[in-house]
Amino acid sequence: GENVEQHPSTLSVQEGDSAVIKCTYSDSASNYFPWYKQELGKRPQLIIDIRSNVGEKKDQRIAVTLNKTAKHFSLHITETQPEDSAVYFCAASKTGNQFYFGTGTSLTVIP
Amino acid sequence: KAGVTQTPRYLIKTRGQQVTLSCSPISGHRSVSWYQQTPGQGLQFLFEYFSETQRNKGNFPGRFSGRQFSNSRSEMNVSTLELGDSALYLCASSPNAGTYYGYTFGSGTRLTVV
């Protein structure tokens, strides 16, 4: 089955700096790559996603890039704010309702 | 409109017991998926149900089972609980099988096995 690896497991940045989280996947048939943000005690929430026919997608301060050849995708957060502090999960899917998740990155934005 | 509702929110069970968790999807959503979240393993897929049928199953032992009712509500059952089953169990619903959009998680049921 699919194997998704995520790095780093923890990340601390100063407020206003950028944060980058990277994921790799193993199944070339995966074609959908969402990113979820989970605050302490809350449910995971979708923050951005990308389909395999697109190389990059941006939504305000958040962007995701996908390299299908290398089978990796990354989340970029610019101008980080304290409210960006959370655990971020990447995921890969080829069936639409079964997601394989990375092990998460705990992001801390230091004011 | 109401989100995905999971009950109960917290549960404490003794090793060897069984437990049933419930998930009510967003109104109109017909697909329900279940995940186990633990600190070491992250989120792991358990199974997916659509139209009362299990479509996909993850790599979990047979002690983990589920079902879906005609109103799309789903339950998962864990029999002969082990300490390692302590986790946050999340369900997610989406409008249809095989669709990426509208995939929404509930807040989870925190199961502690003692």
Interface residues (C-beta under 8 A of the other chain):
Chain A: G1 Y32 P34 Y36 K42 R43 P44 Q45 L46 D49 R51 F89 A91 S93 T95 G96 N97 Q98 F99 Y100 F101 G102 T103 G104
Chain B: V4 S31 S33 Y35 G40 Q41 G42 L43 Q44 F45 E48 F50 R55 N56 G58 N59 L90 S94 A97 G98 T99 Y100 Y103 T104 F105 G106 S107 G108
